Every structure is written in C-alpha cells, then in structure tokens.
Amino acid sequence: MNTMHKPGRLTPRQYAFYAKVIELIDGNLVNPNLSVSWLSGKTDLSRSQLFRRIQAMTGQSVSRLITERRIASAIQLLNEAPMTIEEIAKKVGFHSAPYFSRCFKDQRGMTPSDYLRSQF
C-alpha cells in the first residue's frame, strides 16, 4: 500500500513553489485539462523542468502527485459526502470509475468500496 508522499526539508523558495503547485492541482481537480503540460504552463516551466523540480522535492513524478491529490480529495468526499463512488470519481477528475478504483487501490491498498466499509 502506497501512502501519500510529503516533501522533506524544503527551502522557503522550494516550499513556496510546492505550495503553488498543490494549490493549482487542488483548485483544478475537475479541470479536464489538468495534466503535466497544463501545470507546466501555469508554472512557466517546461515539462522537464517541472518534472525535475517535483522529483527533487518529493521523489515522485508530477502525474503521480496529481493522482495522489485526486485520491486525497476523494477520501475527504468519501468521508463527508453522501455520493456514489462514480460521482466522487468525476468530482475529483477521473472520467472512469473503474480507473478511479484502480488508482485508489494502488495508493491505498483497497478499493473505494472497501475503504467505505472499513470506516463503519
């Protein structure tokens, strides 16, 4: 089971950049254009530069960071909102409930349904 990776020690400048990236991701989860390319445009970096910065700070790829943020948001919704798993998947930017379930299981070690059952 993978857990969400948090960056280690960051300089104030690195932290400000990381916070900006997280804000962009979290504020655009349902944006169909949310991707590494979109994020690189919003940060004024090339895809390669963005990848290197995020990789150095977190040890993971930009796309992995986006997926982790989507899953974290989905967990919040699973805990708070009376929605179906398909509705939650769409609300956090997954266009396919089966793909959402697969990503969720990859990161949390259980399906969204199993997660819900484990909470009660």
Residue pairs with C-beta under 8 A, 6 or more apart in sequence:
1 107
1 108
1 109
1 110
2 106
2 107
2 108
2 109
3 107
4 68
4 71
4 72
4 107
5 58
5 59
5 60
5 68
6 58
7 14
7 15
7 18
7 57
7 58
8 57
10 18
10 57
14 57
17 43
17 53
17 57
18 57
18 58
20 43
21 39
21 43
21 54
21 65
22 69
24 39
24 42
24 43
25 34
25 39
25 65
25 66
25 69
26 69
26 73
28 34
28 38
29 69
29 70
29 73
29 91
29 92
29 93
30 90
30 91
30 92
30 93
31 38
31 93
32 93
32 95
34 66
34 93
35 63
35 66
36 47
36 50
36 51
36 62
36 63
36 66
37 47
39 50
39 62
39 66
40 46
40 47
40 49
40 50
43 50
45 53
50 62
51 61
51 62
54 60
54 61
54 62
54 65
55 61
58 65
60 68
67 103
67 107
68 107
70 92
70 93
70 94
70 103
71 92
71 103
71 104
71 107
71 108
73 91
73 92
74 88
74 89
74 91
74 92
74 100
74 104
74 112
75 108
75 115
77 83
77 88
77 91
77 92
78 85
78 88
78 112
78 115
78 116
78 119
79 119
81 88
83 91
85 97
85 100
85 101
85 112
85 113
85 116
86 97
88 100
88 112
89 95
89 96
89 97
89 99
89 100
89 101
92 100
94 100
94 103
100 112
101 111
101 112
101 113
104 110
104 111
104 112
104 115
105 111
108 115
110 118
